[in-house]
C-alpha cells in the first residue's frame, strides 16, 4: 500500500468540530495532536496503518521522498512502519490520528 491523500470534507473552510462529527458518525477513534507554527515533529513512525486527519491550520507531511501539503479537510492514509515528519504551517496545526 502506498500513501493515499483524500478529502474528508467537501467544504474548503472545514473546522475541527466538523471533523469530530465526521469521525463520530463513522465510529472512528482518533487521537488529537497539535503543533505550533513552523515546529517540526520528526522521527515519527507508524506502528500500523494510520490515517492523519487535518482539522485546523496547515502542515507539510514528509514521508520518504514525498512531501504532501495538508489543509483542513485533507487526510492521508499511510501503511504501517512508515517514517514521517510533520512540519506545522504559518498558523500552527491541529490533526487527528486514527
C-alpha positions as CSV (number, residue, x, y, z in Angstrom):
1,X,0.0,0.0,0.0
2,X,1.2,3.5,-0.8
3,X,0.3,6.9,0.6
4,X,-3.3,7.9,-0.2
5,X,-4.3,11.5,0.2
6,X,-8.0,12.3,0.1
7,X,-10.6,14.9,1.3
8,X,-12.8,14.1,4.3
9,X,-14.7,17.3,3.7
10,X,-16.2,18.8,0.5
11,X,-16.1,22.2,2.2
12,X,-12.9,24.2,1.7
13,X,-13.1,26.0,5.1
14,X,-13.6,23.0,7.3
15,X,-13.5,23.2,11.1
16,X,-12.4,20.8,13.8
17,X,-15.9,20.4,15.0
18,X,-16.9,19.1,11.6
19,X,-14.1,16.6,11.7
20,X,-15.2,15.4,15.1
21,X,-18.8,14.9,13.8
22,X,-17.4,13.1,10.7
23,X,-15.3,10.7,12.8
24,X,-18.0,10.0,15.4
25,X,-20.6,9.3,12.6
26,X,-18.2,6.7,11.2
27,X,-17.2,5.3,14.7
28,X,-13.5,6.2,14.1
29,X,-11.5,6.7,17.3
30,X,-8.7,9.2,16.8
31,X,-6.2,11.0,19.0
32,X,-5.9,14.8,18.8
33,X,-2.4,16.3,18.2
34,X,-1.2,19.8,17.8
35,X,2.0,21.7,16.7
36,X,2.9,25.4,17.0
37,X,3.6,27.4,13.9
38,X,6.7,26.1,12.0
39,X,7.5,23.5,14.6
40,X,8.7,20.1,13.3
41,X,7.9,16.7,14.7
42,X,10.4,14.3,13.1
43,X,11.4,10.8,13.7
44,X,7.8,9.5,13.8
45,X,6.9,6.0,12.7
46,X,3.5,4.4,12.1
47,X,3.1,1.2,14.0
48,X,0.1,0.2,11.9
49,X,-1.9,1.6,9.0
50,X,-2.6,5.1,10.1
51,X,-4.8,8.0,8.9
52,X,-3.9,11.6,9.5
53,X,-7.0,14.0,9.6
54,X,-6.1,17.7,9.2
55,X,-8.6,19.7,11.3
56,X,-7.2,23.2,11.6
57,X,-4.3,25.2,10.3
58,X,-1.9,23.6,7.8
59,X,1.1,21.3,7.8
60,X,3.6,19.5,5.5
61,X,3.9,15.8,5.8
62,X,7.3,14.4,4.6
63,X,7.3,10.6,4.0
64,X,10.5,9.3,2.3
65,X,10.9,11.4,-0.8
66,X,7.3,12.5,-0.9
67,X,6.0,15.8,0.5
68,X,2.3,16.4,1.0
69,X,0.7,19.7,1.9
70,X,-2.3,19.4,4.2
71,X,-5.1,21.8,4.8
72,X,-8.3,21.4,6.9
73,X,-10.5,18.8,5.2
74,X,-7.5,16.8,3.9
75,X,-6.5,13.3,5.1
76,X,-3.6,10.9,4.4
77,X,-3.7,7.2,4.8
78,X,-0.3,5.6,5.4
79,X,0.8,2.0,5.6
80,X,2.4,0.5,8.7
81,X,6.1,1.1,9.5
82,X,6.4,4.4,7.6
83,X,8.8,7.1,8.9
84,X,7.5,10.6,8.6
85,X,8.0,14.2,9.7
86,X,5.2,16.8,10.2
87,X,6.0,20.5,9.9
88,X,3.3,22.9,11.0
89,X,2.4,25.8,8.8
90,X,2.1,29.5,9.5
91,X,-1.0,29.3,11.8
92,X,0.0,26.1,13.6
93,X,-1.8,22.8,13.0
94,X,-4.4,20.5,14.7
95,X,-4.7,17.0,13.4
96,X,-6.2,13.7,14.5
97,X,-4.6,10.2,14.1
98,X,-6.5,7.0,13.8
